[in-house]
Amino acid sequence: MKKQILFSIMCMVLALSANAQDLSLGVRAGFSRNSVAQDFVSYSSKDAITGLTLGGYAKIKVLGFFILPEVNYNQRGNEIKDFGTSTIHNIDVPILFGKQFFKVFRVNGGPNFQFQLANTQTQVSNYINQSKFNDFVLGLQLGAGIVTG
């Protein structure tokens, strides 16, 4: 099912880029600071971890709007008190639709398909075995920004 969704998304992006009035490609790289919510009170920790983000995007301008498909690798997780670090490796595929106003301001939003690749553990086997992580998550991403180029 996940492969079919990813394949459908890629086909849609290719079809749109073939008819696009303007196409630009780019690379994303950076760091994220985040934590995973926990519901085991005795293991609670609010310590976030620093993760890596790598990916690429295409910005396709069509009829005064833009479509911004991306593929990003992300690391998420947290420090679990007395157990160590848990890191979750994901591929995120947001497909954002947006509009630019006055050549300097933009708004966008759309679905974000998240696929879990792996869950790396350091001294947390017993804790992780009690935790449930979804292999696939469908989310919503919204944003606004200032156009600089």
PyMOL commands that set and color helices and strands:
alter all, ss='L'
color gray80, all
select helices_A, chain A and resi 2-18+41-43+125-130
alter helices_A, ss='H'
color red, helices_A
select strands_A, chain A and resi 22-34+49-62+65-80+84-101+105-121+136-146
alter strands_A, ss='S'
color yellow, strands_A
deselect
rebuild
show_as cartoon
